[in-house]
């Protein structure tokens, strides 16, 4: 199947059903009153990531996806049925962008991740809703609201741990075929690779990583020369970049200048991407099945915009990403000149990161390279897991402190209420005691002119 990494689709959510105007009409029941029911909610459109697809080729044939409209309300307070939602399956790693606002509305990087991209319309209200004590026979209804409509640009970004960079014929396809089971096309002319290739590099049991090979870059690729920079988006999710440099180019060019060309194109690509890419700050990631309880709105439905939980490096430009220098094709140099030739290239580039000298064709140095990559990725994963554990612990502590504060506030309120009640009881008792000591047996005060019984 042809590899397609871009597609354009239209998603149309269903309109809400209209409310019904109806009155109860039955024998022996005069003035039965309004009984018009509400309409049904319109269906929504969802994107769902699945591991059963690896290309966007299917969207070249069908471009419009429409959810069902909600039914109108009926008499006897019968509500209309809600429109059925539709789920559009896309490959894992698909990014959906709203073409009108140029904002990312969905970034699906996990199998089963579901995001609503078009919300269905709200149902209309029947005349029963407008009944009141002053309006016993309302003739007012409301229509359902229209569903959302969007034109989405879908982009497929492959999920890989390591990405390969370099000029055409730098040996990228040869390297991935040497260290993995991938078998890309290899030839002695430029642009042999026309679409990204993925390969799983297995170091040992339960220790492996995914490597991505993209078409080569040339000078002016950011302006559309060669195959352009459209394939660089596939490196957006990688943790590490391997910059392959041919130490003995057939055209006699300077390897250091060739390496600088790649870096310059990366910087230009980042500049263009920074001005054109947009991301919705209020987007919510929805991971898991549709029945997941996270990310629901007031209606209890899944929210319609999402940003995936891919690594923080995905928000960093490719030029600033960690990049290892791999000097390839050292087997073409005389053994006594290899070290000096490679040292000259490193000095010209002023590269301070890791440097490896390999021969992809013979496999010399590739095992050490893959072993160091695996160790580096494992350390990054451990650091990410530790950071996530700290974040979860901090969130749990924040929740616990908030609950303790609420409990303390409630206990203080109870104590204050009990103290006030006790004060009231003491006051009442004191008033009763004072009234008993100064009054008569009947509880009334003796008048001043009452006769003294002793004088008789």
C-alpha positions as a Markdown table, in Angstrom:
| # | Residue | x | y | z |
|---|---|---|---|---|
| 1 | Unk | 0.0 | 0.0 | 0.0 |
| 2 | Unk | 1.2 | 3.5 | -0.8 |
| 3 | Unk | 2.5 | 5.5 | 2.1 |
| 4 | Unk | 0.4 | 8.6 | 2.6 |
| 5 | Unk | 1.2 | 10.9 | 5.5 |
| 6 | Unk | -1.1 | 13.9 | 4.7 |
| 7 | Unk | -4.8 | 14.1 | 4.1 |
| 8 | Unk | -7.6 | 16.6 | 4.3 |
| 9 | Unk | -11.1 | 15.7 | 5.6 |
| 10 | Unk | -14.3 | 17.5 | 6.5 |
| 11 | Unk | -16.1 | 16.5 | 9.7 |
| 12 | Unk | -19.7 | 17.6 | 10.2 |
| 13 | Unk | -21.5 | 17.0 | 13.5 |
| 14 | Unk | -25.3 | 16.5 | 13.5 |
| 15 | Unk | -27.7 | 19.3 | 14.3 |
| 16 | Unk | -29.9 | 19.1 | 17.4 |
| 17 | Unk | -33.6 | 18.1 | 16.9 |
| 18 | Unk | -36.3 | 20.8 | 17.3 |
| 19 | Unk | -38.7 | 21.0 | 20.2 |
| 20 | Unk | -42.3 | 20.0 | 19.7 |
| 21 | Unk | -45.4 | 22.2 | 20.1 |
| 22 | Unk | -48.2 | 20.0 | 21.3 |
| 23 | Unk | -51.1 | 20.0 | 23.8 |
| 24 | Unk | -52.8 | 17.2 | 25.6 |
| 25 | Unk | -56.1 | 16.3 | 24.0 |
| 26 | Unk | -58.1 | 13.5 | 25.7 |
| 27 | Unk | -61.7 | 12.8 | 26.4 |
| 28 | Unk | -62.9 | 14.1 | 29.8 |
| 29 | Unk | -59.7 | 16.0 | 30.3 |
| 30 | Unk | -60.3 | 19.6 | 29.4 |
| 31 | Unk | -57.4 | 21.9 | 29.1 |
| 32 | Unk | -54.9 | 19.1 | 29.4 |
| 33 | Unk | -52.0 | 21.5 | 29.1 |
| 34 | Unk | -48.8 | 21.4 | 27.0 |
| 35 | Unk | -47.0 | 18.1 | 26.4 |
| 36 | Unk | -44.5 | 18.9 | 23.6 |
| 37 | Unk | -41.2 | 17.0 | 24.1 |
| 38 | Unk | -37.6 | 18.1 | 23.5 |
| 39 | Unk | -35.6 | 17.2 | 20.5 |
| 40 | Unk | -32.5 | 14.9 | 20.5 |
| 41 | Unk | -28.9 | 16.0 | 20.6 |
| 42 | Unk | -26.9 | 15.8 | 17.4 |
| 43 | Unk | -24.2 | 13.2 | 16.9 |
| 44 | Unk | -20.6 | 14.1 | 17.3 |
| 45 | Unk | -17.5 | 13.1 | 15.3 |
| 46 | Unk | -14.6 | 11.4 | 17.0 |
| 47 | Unk | -11.1 | 10.5 | 15.9 |
| 48 | Unk | -9.8 | 7.2 | 17.3 |
| 49 | Unk | -6.2 | 6.0 | 17.1 |
| 50 | Unk | -5.8 | 2.4 | 16.1 |
| 51 | Unk | -2.7 | 0.2 | 15.5 |
| 52 | Unk | -4.4 | -1.5 | 12.6 |
| 53 | Unk | -3.5 | 1.4 | 10.2 |
| 54 | Unk | -0.2 | 2.8 | 9.2 |
| 55 | Unk | -1.1 | 5.2 | 6.4 |
| 56 | Unk | -3.7 | 7.9 | 5.6 |
| 57 | Unk | -4.3 | 6.5 | 2.2 |
| 58 | Unk | -7.9 | 5.7 | 3.0 |
| 59 | Unk | -8.8 | 9.3 | 3.4 |
| 60 | Unk | -7.9 | 10.0 | -0.3 |
| 61 | Unk | -11.1 | 8.2 | -1.2 |
| 62 | Unk | -13.5 | 9.4 | 1.4 |
| 63 | Unk | -13.1 | 13.0 | 2.7 |
| 64 | Unk | -16.4 | 13.9 | 4.4 |
| 65 | Unk | -17.7 | 12.3 | 7.6 |
| 66 | Unk | -21.2 | 13.4 | 8.8 |
| 67 | Unk | -22.8 | 12.4 | 12.1 |
| 68 | Unk | -26.6 | 11.8 | 12.4 |
| 69 | Unk | -29.0 | 14.6 | 13.2 |
| 70 | Unk | -31.1 | 14.5 | 16.4 |
| 71 | Unk | -34.8 | 13.7 | 15.9 |
| 72 | Unk | -37.5 | 16.2 | 16.6 |
| 73 | Unk | -39.5 | 16.0 | 19.8 |
| 74 | Unk | -43.0 | 14.5 | 19.8 |
| 75 | Unk | -46.3 | 14.9 | 21.7 |
| 76 | Unk | -47.0 | 13.3 | 25.0 |
| 77 | Unk | -43.7 | 14.6 | 26.3 |
| 78 | Unk | -41.7 | 12.2 | 24.1 |
| 79 | Unk | -38.1 | 13.4 | 23.4 |
| 80 | Unk | -36.5 | 12.8 | 20.1 |
| 81 | Unk | -33.7 | 10.3 | 19.8 |
| 82 | Unk | -30.2 | 11.5 | 19.8 |
| 83 | Unk | -28.0 | 11.3 | 16.7 |
| 84 | Unk | -25.5 | 8.5 | 16.5 |
| 85 | Unk | -21.9 | 9.4 | 17.0 |
| 86 | Unk | -19.3 | 8.4 | 14.4 |
| 87 | Unk | -15.8 | 7.3 | 15.0 |
| 88 | Unk | -13.1 | 7.8 | 12.4 |
| 89 | Unk | -10.1 | 5.4 | 12.8 |
| 90 | Unk | -6.7 | 6.9 | 12.1 |
| 91 | Unk | -3.1 | 5.6 | 12.5 |
| 92 | Unk | -1.3 | 6.1 | 15.8 |
| 93 | Unk | 0.7 | 9.3 | 15.6 |
| 94 | Unk | -1.9 | 11.3 | 13.6 |
| 95 | Unk | -2.1 | 15.0 | 14.3 |
| 96 | Unk | -5.3 | 16.8 | 13.3 |
| 97 | Unk | -5.1 | 20.5 | 12.6 |
| 98 | Unk | -8.0 | 22.9 | 12.1 |
| 99 | Unk | -7.3 | 24.5 | 8.7 |
| 100 | Unk | -9.2 | 27.7 | 9.6 |
| 101 | Unk | -7.5 | 28.5 | 12.8 |
| 102 | Unk | -4.3 | 26.4 | 12.2 |
| 103 | Unk | -4.6 | 25.0 | 15.7 |
| 104 | Unk | -3.9 | 21.4 | 16.7 |
| 105 | Unk | -7.2 | 19.9 | 17.9 |
| 106 | Unk | -6.0 | 16.3 | 18.3 |
| 107 | Unk | -2.7 | 14.5 | 18.7 |
| 108 | Unk | -3.3 | 10.8 | 18.9 |
| 109 | Unk | -0.2 | 9.0 | 20.0 |
| 110 | Unk | -1.7 | 6.1 | 22.0 |
| 111 | Unk | -3.7 | 3.1 | 20.8 |
| 112 | Unk | -7.4 | 3.6 | 21.6 |
| 113 | Unk | -7.0 | 7.3 | 22.3 |
| 114 | Unk | -10.3 | 9.0 | 21.3 |
| 115 | Unk | -10.9 | 12.7 | 20.8 |
| 116 | Unk | -14.0 | 14.6 | 19.8 |
| 117 | Unk | -13.3 | 17.0 | 16.9 |
| 118 | Unk | -16.8 | 18.1 | 16.1 |
| 119 | Unk | -19.5 | 18.5 | 18.8 |
| 120 | Unk | -23.1 | 17.7 | 18.0 |
| 121 | Unk | -25.8 | 20.4 | 18.3 |
| 122 | Unk | -27.8 | 20.9 | 21.4 |
| 123 | Unk | -31.5 | 19.8 | 21.4 |
| 124 | Unk | -34.4 | 22.2 | 21.1 |
| 125 | Unk | -36.9 | 22.6 | 23.8 |
| 126 | Unk | -40.6 | 21.7 | 23.6 |
| 127 | Unk | -43.4 | 23.9 | 24.8 |
| 128 | Unk | -43.7 | 22.0 | 28.1 |
| 129 | Unk | -40.5 | 23.7 | 29.1 |
| 130 | Unk | -42.1 | 27.1 | 28.9 |
| 131 | Unk | -45.1 | 26.3 | 31.1 |
| 132 | Unk | -45.5 | 28.6 | 34.2 |
| 133 | Unk | -48.1 | 29.8 | 36.6 |
| 134 | Unk | -48.9 | 32.8 | 34.4 |
| 135 | Unk | -48.6 | 31.0 | 31.1 |
| 136 | Unk | -50.6 | 27.8 | 31.2 |
| 137 | Unk | -50.7 | 27.2 | 27.5 |
| 138 | Unk | -47.3 | 28.3 | 26.0 |
| 139 | Unk | -47.0 | 28.2 | 22.3 |
| 140 | Unk | -43.2 | 28.7 | 22.3 |
| 141 | Unk | -40.6 | 26.2 | 21.3 |
| 142 | Unk | -36.9 | 26.4 | 20.4 |
| 143 | Unk | -34.9 | 24.8 | 17.5 |
| 144 | Unk | -31.9 | 22.7 | 18.0 |
| 145 | Unk | -28.5 | 24.3 | 17.5 |
| 146 | Unk | -26.4 | 23.4 | 14.5 |
| 147 | Unk | -23.5 | 21.0 | 14.9 |
| 148 | Unk | -19.9 | 22.0 | 14.5 |
| 149 | Unk | -18.2 | 21.8 | 11.0 |
| 150 | Unk | -14.5 | 21.6 | 10.5 |
| 151 | Unk | -12.0 | 21.1 | 7.8 |
| 152 | Unk | -9.1 | 19.1 | 9.2 |
| 153 | Unk | -5.6 | 18.6 | 8.0 |
| 154 | Unk | -4.4 | 15.2 | 9.0 |
| 155 | Unk | -0.6 | 14.6 | 9.4 |
| 156 | Unk | 0.9 | 11.3 | 10.2 |
| 157 | Unk | 4.0 | 11.5 | 12.4 |
| 158 | Unk | 5.7 | 8.2 | 12.9 |
| 159 | Unk | 6.5 | 7.1 | 16.5 |
| 160 | Unk | 10.2 | 6.5 | 16.8 |
| 161 | Unk | 12.9 | 6.8 | 19.5 |
| 162 | Unk | 15.8 | 7.7 | 17.2 |
| 163 | Unk | 15.8 | 9.6 | 13.9 |
| 164 | Unk | 18.4 | 9.7 | 11.2 |
| 165 | Unk | 19.5 | 12.9 | 9.5 |
| 166 | Unk | 21.8 | 13.5 | 6.6 |
| 167 | Unk | 22.3 | 14.4 | 3.0 |
| 168 | Unk | 21.2 | 11.9 | 0.3 |
| 169 | Unk | 23.5 | 8.9 | 0.1 |
| 170 | Unk | 24.9 | 9.5 | 3.5 |
| 171 | Unk | 24.2 | 5.9 | 4.4 |
| 172 | Unk | 21.0 | 6.3 | 6.4 |
| 173 | Unk | 19.1 | 3.4 | 4.7 |
| 174 | Unk | 22.2 | 1.2 | 4.9 |
| 175 | Unk | 22.5 | 1.9 | 8.6 |
| 176 | Unk | 18.9 | 1.0 | 9.4 |
| 177 | Unk | 19.1 | -2.1 | 7.3 |
| 178 | Unk | 22.3 | -3.1 | 9.1 |
| 179 | Unk | 21.0 | -2.7 | 12.7 |
| 180 | Unk | 17.3 | -3.8 | 12.2 |
| 181 | Unk | 15.1 | -6.0 | 10.1 |
| 182 | Unk | 14.0 | -3.1 | 7.9 |
| 183 | Unk | 14.8 | -3.4 | 4.2 |
| 184 | Unk | 14.5 | 0.0 | 2.5 |
| 185 | Unk | 15.6 | 0.5 | -1.0 |
| 186 | Unk | 19.4 | 1.1 | -1.3 |
| 187 | Unk | 21.1 | 2.4 | -4.5 |
| 188 | Unk | 24.0 | 4.6 | -5.5 |
| 189 | Unk | 21.9 | 7.6 | -6.6 |
| 190 | Unk | 20.3 | 10.4 | -4.5 |
| 191 | Unk | 16.8 | 10.3 | -3.1 |
| 192 | Unk | 16.5 | 6.5 | -3.1 |
| 193 | Unk | 14.3 | 6.8 | 0.0 |
| 194 | Unk | 11.0 | 8.5 | -0.9 |
| 195 | Unk | 9.1 | 7.9 | 2.4 |
| 196 | Unk | 10.0 | 7.2 | 6.0 |
| 197 | Unk | 11.1 | 3.7 | 7.1 |
| 198 | Unk | 10.9 | 2.3 | 10.6 |
| 199 | Unk | 13.1 | -0.4 | 12.0 |
| 200 | Unk | 13.2 | -2.0 | 15.5 |
| 201 | Unk | 16.7 | -2.3 | 16.8 |
| 202 | Unk | 16.9 | -5.2 | 19.3 |
| 203 | Unk | 19.9 | -5.1 | 21.6 |
| 204 | Unk | 18.9 | -8.2 | 23.6 |
| 205 | Unk | 15.8 | -9.6 | 25.1 |
| 206 | Unk | 13.4 | -6.9 | 26.3 |
| 207 | Unk | 15.8 | -4.2 | 25.2 |
| 208 | Unk | 15.0 | -2.5 | 21.9 |
| 209 | Unk | 14.2 | 0.9 | 20.4 |
| 210 | Unk | 12.6 | 2.1 | 17.1 |
| 211 | Unk | 14.7 | 3.9 | 14.5 |
| 212 | Unk | 13.3 | 6.2 | 11.8 |
| 213 | Unk | 14.9 | 6.9 | 8.4 |
| 214 | Unk | 13.6 | 9.8 | 6.4 |
| 215 | Unk | 14.5 | 11.1 | 2.9 |
| 216 | Unk | 17.8 | 13.0 | 2.7 |
| 217 | Unk | 17.9 | 16.8 | 3.0 |
| 218 | Unk | 19.7 | 19.1 | 0.5 |
| 219 | Unk | 20.7 | 22.8 | 0.6 |
| 220 | Unk | 17.5 | 24.9 | 0.2 |
| 221 | Unk | 15.2 | 22.1 | 1.3 |
| 222 | Unk | 13.3 | 24.6 | 3.4 |
| 223 | Unk | 12.5 | 26.4 | 0.2 |
| 224 | Unk | 11.3 | 23.2 | -1.5 |
| 225 | Unk | 14.5 | 22.0 | -3.1 |
| 226 | Unk | 14.8 | 18.2 | -3.4 |
| 227 | Unk | 12.0 | 16.6 | -1.4 |
| 228 | Unk | 11.7 | 19.6 | 0.9 |
| 229 | Unk | 11.4 | 19.4 | 4.6 |
| 230 | Unk | 7.9 | 17.9 | 4.8 |
| 231 | Unk | 9.4 | 14.6 | 6.2 |
| 232 | Unk | 11.0 | 16.3 | 9.1 |
| 233 | Unk | 7.7 | 16.2 | 11.0 |
| 234 | Unk | 8.3 | 12.5 | 11.4 |
| 235 | Unk | 11.2 | 13.3 | 13.7 |
| 236 | Unk | 9.1 | 15.5 | 16.0 |
| 237 | Unk | 8.5 | 12.7 | 18.5 |
| 238 | Unk | 12.0 | 11.3 | 18.6 |
| 239 | Unk | 14.2 | 11.5 | 21.7 |
| 240 | Unk | 17.5 | 11.5 | 19.8 |
| 241 | Unk | 18.8 | 12.5 | 16.4 |
| 242 | Unk | 21.7 | 10.8 | 14.7 |
| 243 | Unk | 23.4 | 13.1 | 12.2 |
| 244 | Unk | 25.1 | 10.9 | 9.6 |
| 245 | Unk | 28.1 | 12.5 | 7.7 |
| 246 | Unk | 29.8 | 10.9 | 4.8 |
| 247 | Unk | 33.5 | 11.2 | 5.5 |
| 248 | Unk | 34.4 | 10.5 | 1.9 |
| 249 | Unk | 31.8 | 12.1 | -0.5 |
| 250 | Unk | 32.0 | 11.0 | -4.1 |
| 251 | Unk | 31.7 | 14.6 | -5.3 |
| 252 | Unk | 34.7 | 15.7 | -3.3 |
| 253 | Unk | 32.8 | 18.1 | -1.1 |
| 254 | Unk | 33.8 | 19.0 | 2.4 |
| 255 | Unk | 32.1 | 16.8 | 5.0 |
| 256 | Unk | 32.0 | 19.6 | 7.5 |
| 257 | Unk | 30.2 | 21.9 | 5.1 |
| 258 | Unk | 27.8 | 19.2 | 4.3 |
| 259 | Unk | 27.0 | 18.8 | 8.1 |
| 260 | Unk | 26.5 | 22.5 | 8.4 |
| 261 | Unk | 24.0 | 22.5 | 5.6 |
| 262 | Unk | 21.9 | 20.0 | 7.5 |
| 263 | Unk | 22.0 | 22.1 | 10.7 |
| 264 | Unk | 21.1 | 25.3 | 8.7 |
| 265 | Unk | 18.1 | 23.5 | 7.1 |
| 266 | Unk | 16.9 | 22.4 | 10.5 |
| 267 | Unk | 17.1 | 25.9 | 11.9 |
| 268 | Unk | 15.2 | 27.3 | 8.9 |
| 269 | Unk | 12.6 | 24.5 | 9.3 |
| 270 | Unk | 12.1 | 25.4 | 13.0 |
| 271 | Unk | 11.7 | 29.1 | 12.2 |
| 272 | Unk | 9.0 | 28.4 | 9.6 |
| 273 | Unk | 7.3 | 25.9 | 11.9 |
| 274 | Unk | 7.2 | 28.3 | 14.8 |
| 275 | Unk | 5.3 | 30.9 | 12.8 |
| 276 | Unk | 2.8 | 28.5 | 11.2 |
| 277 | Unk | 2.1 | 25.9 | 13.9 |
| 278 | Unk | -0.5 | 26.5 | 16.5 |
| 279 | Unk | -1.6 | 24.6 | 19.5 |
| 280 | Unk | -4.8 | 25.0 | 21.5 |
| 281 | Unk | -3.9 | 25.8 | 25.2 |
| 282 | Unk | -7.3 | 24.7 | 26.4 |
| 283 | Unk | -7.0 | 21.3 | 24.7 |
| 284 | Unk | -7.5 | 18.2 | 26.9 |
| 285 | Unk | -5.8 | 14.9 | 26.4 |
| 286 | Unk | -8.2 | 12.0 | 26.4 |
| 287 | Unk | -6.4 | 8.7 | 26.8 |
| 288 | Unk | -8.2 | 5.4 | 26.8 |
| 289 | Unk | -11.5 | 4.2 | 25.7 |
| 290 | Unk | -14.7 | 6.2 | 25.2 |
| 291 | Unk | -16.0 | 5.2 | 28.6 |
| 292 | Unk | -13.1 | 6.8 | 30.4 |
| 293 | Unk | -14.2 | 9.2 | 33.1 |
| 294 | Unk | -11.4 | 11.8 | 32.5 |
| 295 | Unk | -11.8 | 14.8 | 30.3 |
| 296 | Unk | -15.6 | 15.0 | 30.3 |
| 297 | Unk | -17.6 | 18.2 | 29.9 |
| 298 | Unk | -20.7 | 19.3 | 31.7 |
| 299 | Unk | -22.8 | 16.8 | 29.7 |
| 300 | Unk | -20.6 | 13.9 | 30.7 |
| 301 | Unk | -19.2 | 13.5 | 27.2 |
| 302 | Unk | -15.6 | 13.4 | 26.0 |
| 303 | Unk | -14.1 | 16.8 | 25.3 |
| 304 | Unk | -13.4 | 17.7 | 21.7 |
| 305 | Unk | -9.8 | 18.9 | 21.7 |
| 306 | Unk | -6.6 | 17.3 | 22.7 |
| 307 | Unk | -2.9 | 17.5 | 22.9 |
| 308 | Unk | -1.1 | 14.3 | 23.3 |
| 309 | Unk | 1.2 | 13.4 | 26.1 |
| 310 | Unk | 4.3 | 13.0 | 23.9 |
| 311 | Unk | 7.7 | 13.9 | 25.3 |
| 312 | Unk | 8.6 | 17.4 | 26.2 |
| 313 | Unk | 11.2 | 17.4 | 23.4 |
| 314 | Unk | 8.3 | 17.3 | 20.9 |
| 315 | Unk | 7.7 | 21.0 | 21.8 |
| 316 | Unk | 11.4 | 21.8 | 21.1 |
| 317 | Unk | 12.8 | 22.6 | 17.7 |
| 318 | Unk | 14.8 | 20.0 | 15.8 |
| 319 | Unk | 17.9 | 22.2 | 15.7 |
| 320 | Unk | 18.0 | 22.3 | 19.5 |
| 321 | Unk | 17.3 | 18.6 | 19.9 |
| 322 | Unk | 20.1 | 16.4 | 21.3 |
| 323 | Unk | 22.1 | 15.3 | 18.2 |
| 324 | Unk | 24.9 | 12.7 | 18.0 |
| 325 | Unk | 27.4 | 12.9 | 15.2 |
| 326 | Unk | 28.0 | 9.7 | 13.3 |
| 327 | Unk | 30.9 | 9.7 | 10.8 |
| 328 | Unk | 29.9 | 7.0 | 8.3 |
| 329 | Unk | 31.8 | 5.2 | 5.6 |
| 330 | Unk | 35.1 | 5.1 | 7.4 |
| 331 | Unk | 35.9 | 1.9 | 5.5 |
| 332 | Unk | 36.6 | 4.1 | 2.4 |
| 333 | Unk | 39.5 | 5.8 | 4.2 |
| 334 | Unk | 43.0 | 4.2 | 4.6 |
| 335 | Unk | 43.4 | 2.8 | 8.1 |
| 336 | Unk | 46.3 | 5.2 | 8.9 |
| 337 | Unk | 44.3 | 8.3 | 7.9 |
| 338 | Unk | 41.0 | 7.6 | 9.6 |
| 339 | Unk | 41.7 | 9.1 | 13.0 |
| 340 | Unk | 43.2 | 12.3 | 11.6 |
| 341 | Unk | 40.6 | 12.8 | 9.0 |
| 342 | Unk | 37.7 | 12.3 | 11.5 |
| 343 | Unk | 39.4 | 14.6 | 14.0 |
| 344 | Unk | 39.7 | 17.3 | 11.4 |
| 345 | Unk | 35.9 | 17.1 | 10.7 |
| 346 | Unk | 35.1 | 17.2 | 14.4 |
| 347 | Unk | 37.3 | 20.2 | 14.9 |
| 348 | Unk | 35.8 | 22.1 | 11.9 |
| 349 | Unk | 32.3 | 21.5 | 13.3 |
| 350 | Unk | 33.2 | 22.3 | 16.9 |
| 351 | Unk | 30.9 | 19.5 | 17.9 |
| 352 | Unk | 30.8 | 18.9 | 21.7 |
| 353 | Unk | 28.5 | 15.9 | 21.8 |
| 354 | Unk | 29.1 | 12.2 | 21.3 |
| 355 | Unk | 30.9 | 11.2 | 18.1 |
| 356 | Unk | 30.9 | 7.8 | 16.6 |
| 357 | Unk | 32.9 | 6.4 | 13.7 |
| 358 | Unk | 31.1 | 3.6 | 11.9 |
| 359 | Unk | 30.8 | 1.8 | 8.6 |
| 360 | Unk | 27.1 | 1.0 | 7.9 |
| 361 | Unk | 28.1 | -1.2 | 5.0 |
| 362 | Unk | 30.4 | -3.5 | 7.0 |
| 363 | Unk | 28.8 | -3.0 | 10.4 |
| 364 | Unk | 32.0 | -1.7 | 12.0 |
| 365 | Unk | 31.1 | 0.4 | 15.1 |
| 366 | Unk | 27.4 | -0.1 | 14.8 |
| 367 | Unk | 27.1 | -2.4 | 17.8 |
| 368 | Unk | 28.7 | 0.1 | 20.1 |
| 369 | Unk | 26.6 | 2.9 | 18.7 |
| 370 | Unk | 23.3 | 0.9 | 19.2 |
| 371 | Unk | 24.4 | -0.1 | 22.7 |
| 372 | Unk | 25.1 | 3.5 | 23.8 |
| 373 | Unk | 21.7 | 4.6 | 22.3 |
| 374 | Unk | 19.9 | 2.0 | 24.3 |
| 375 | Unk | 21.6 | 3.0 | 27.5 |
| 376 | Unk | 20.8 | 6.7 | 26.8 |
| 377 | Unk | 17.1 | 6.0 | 26.1 |
| 378 | Unk | 16.8 | 3.8 | 29.3 |
| 379 | Unk | 18.2 | 6.7 | 31.4 |
| 380 | Unk | 15.8 | 9.1 | 29.8 |
| 381 | Unk | 12.9 | 6.7 | 30.5 |
| 382 | Unk | 14.0 | 6.3 | 34.1 |
| 383 | Unk | 14.2 | 10.1 | 34.5 |
| 384 | Unk | 10.8 | 10.6 | 32.9 |
| 385 | Unk | 9.3 | 7.9 | 35.2 |
| 386 | Unk | 10.9 | 9.5 | 38.3 |
| 387 | Unk | 9.6 | 13.0 | 37.2 |
| 388 | Unk | 6.1 | 11.5 | 36.7 |
| 389 | Unk | 6.2 | 9.8 | 40.1 |
| 390 | Unk | 7.2 | 13.1 | 41.7 |
| 391 | Unk | 4.4 | 14.9 | 39.9 |
| 392 | Unk | 1.9 | 12.3 | 41.0 |
| 393 | Unk | 3.2 | 12.5 | 44.6 |
| 394 | Unk | 3.0 | 16.3 | 44.6 |
| 395 | Unk | -0.6 | 16.1 | 43.2 |
| 396 | Unk | -1.6 | 13.6 | 45.9 |
| 397 | Unk | 0.0 | 15.8 | 48.6 |
| 398 | Unk | -1.9 | 18.8 | 47.3 |
| 399 | Unk | -5.2 | 16.9 | 47.4 |
| 400 | Unk | -4.4 | 15.6 | 50.9 |
| 401 | Unk | -3.6 | 19.0 | 52.2 |
| 402 | Unk | -6.8 | 20.4 | 50.6 |
| 403 | Unk | -8.9 | 17.7 | 52.2 |
| 404 | Unk | -7.2 | 18.2 | 55.6 |
| 405 | Unk | -7.9 | 21.9 | 55.3 |
| 406 | Unk | -11.6 | 21.3 | 54.5 |
| 407 | Unk | -11.8 | 18.8 | 57.4 |
| 408 | Unk | -10.2 | 21.3 | 59.8 |
| 409 | Unk | -12.6 | 24.1 | 58.6 |
| 410 | Unk | -15.6 | 21.8 | 59.1 |
| 411 | Unk | -14.4 | 20.8 | 62.6 |
| 412 | Unk | -13.8 | 24.5 | 63.5 |
| 413 | Unk | -17.3 | 25.3 | 62.3 |
| 414 | Unk | -18.8 | 22.5 | 64.4 |
| 415 | Unk | -16.8 | 23.7 | 67.5 |
| 416 | Unk | -18.0 | 27.3 | 67.0 |
| 417 | Unk | -21.6 | 26.1 | 66.6 |
| 418 | Unk | -21.4 | 23.9 | 69.7 |
| 419 | Unk | -19.9 | 26.8 | 71.7 |
| 420 | Unk | -22.6 | 29.2 | 70.6 |
| 421 | Unk | -25.3 | 26.6 | 71.5 |
| 422 | Unk | -23.7 | 26.1 | 75.0 |
| 423 | Unk | -23.6 | 29.9 | 75.5 |
| 424 | Unk | -27.3 | 30.2 | 74.6 |
| 425 | Unk | -28.1 | 27.4 | 77.1 |
| 426 | Unk | -26.2 | 29.1 | 79.9 |
| 427 | Unk | -27.8 | 32.4 | 79.2 |
| 428 | Unk | -31.3 | 30.8 | 79.2 |
| 429 | Unk | -30.6 | 29.0 | 82.5 |
| 430 | Unk | -29.2 | 32.2 | 84.1 |
| 431 | Unk | -32.4 | 34.1 | 83.1 |
| 432 | Unk | -34.6 | 31.4 | 84.5 |
| 433 | Unk | -32.7 | 31.3 | 87.8 |
| 434 | Unk | -33.0 | 35.1 | 88.1 |
| 435 | Unk | -36.7 | 35.0 | 87.4 |
| 436 | Unk | -37.4 | 32.3 | 90.1 |
| 437 | Unk | -35.5 | 34.1 | 92.9 |
| 438 | Unk | -37.4 | 37.4 | 92.6 |
| 439 | Unk | -40.9 | 36.2 | 91.8 |
| 440 | Unk | -43.8 | 34.6 | 93.6 |
| 441 | Unk | -44.8 | 31.0 | 93.7 |
| 442 | Unk | -46.9 | 31.8 | 90.7 |
| 443 | Unk | -44.0 | 33.4 | 88.9 |
| 444 | Unk | -45.4 | 37.0 | 89.3 |
| 445 | Unk | -43.8 | 39.8 | 91.3 |
| 446 | Unk | -45.7 | 41.0 | 94.5 |
| 447 | Unk | -47.2 | 44.5 | 94.3 |
| 448 | Unk | -45.9 | 47.2 | 96.5 |
| 449 | Unk | -49.3 | 48.0 | 98.1 |
| 450 | Unk | -50.0 | 44.4 | 99.1 |
| 451 | Unk | -51.0 | 44.1 | 102.8 |
| 452 | Unk | -48.4 | 42.7 | 105.3 |
| 453 | Unk | -49.9 | 39.5 | 106.9 |
| 454 | Unk | -47.9 | 40.2 | 110.2 |
| 455 | Unk | -49.7 | 43.5 | 110.7 |
| 456 | Unk | -53.0 | 41.6 | 111.1 |
